[in-house]
């Protein structure tokens, strides 16, 4: 009897985070580094996009001084190819002029043991959704104001 082993992965997410180009503080990059170094996520791709006031779009190198203000130099080379040109184009369309955005694809490695246990028990994911943090915060604030 031949047994096969399937590698277990956690859920993979993508986020597009927009920053006002004139307000980059450098805090986001180190916070992302912390998540990677603690093993909570595995970064697959990080692409930084700049959209000028005139609507022109440029994909920035992670070593660009504008990006350096975002603290992403640590991730130079984080390109698996999961982010395609169409993804960059769609992201740029969603951006506000005068902003810089980080398009990030990452695996939730913290969930791997749970995913493995679910699969070993015959469980299969049949539905999933992500509720954006601002929506959760607004809902909780509304519940608190009702009290």
Secondary structure as GFF3:
##gff-version 3
##sequence-region A 1 147
A	DSSP	beta_strand	12	20	.	.	.	ID=ss1
A	DSSP	three_ten_helix	21	23	.	.	.	ID=ss2
A	DSSP	alpha_helix	27	37	.	.	.	ID=ss3
A	DSSP	beta_strand	42	51	.	.	.	ID=ss4
A	DSSP	beta_strand	57	60	.	.	.	ID=ss5
A	DSSP	alpha_helix	65	68	.	.	.	ID=ss6
A	DSSP	three_ten_helix	73	75	.	.	.	ID=ss7
A	DSSP	alpha_helix	85	94	.	.	.	ID=ss8
A	DSSP	beta_strand	99	107	.	.	.	ID=ss9
A	DSSP	three_ten_helix	109	111	.	.	.	ID=ss10
A	DSSP	alpha_helix	112	120	.	.	.	ID=ss11
A	DSSP	alpha_helix	133	146	.	.	.	ID=ss12
###
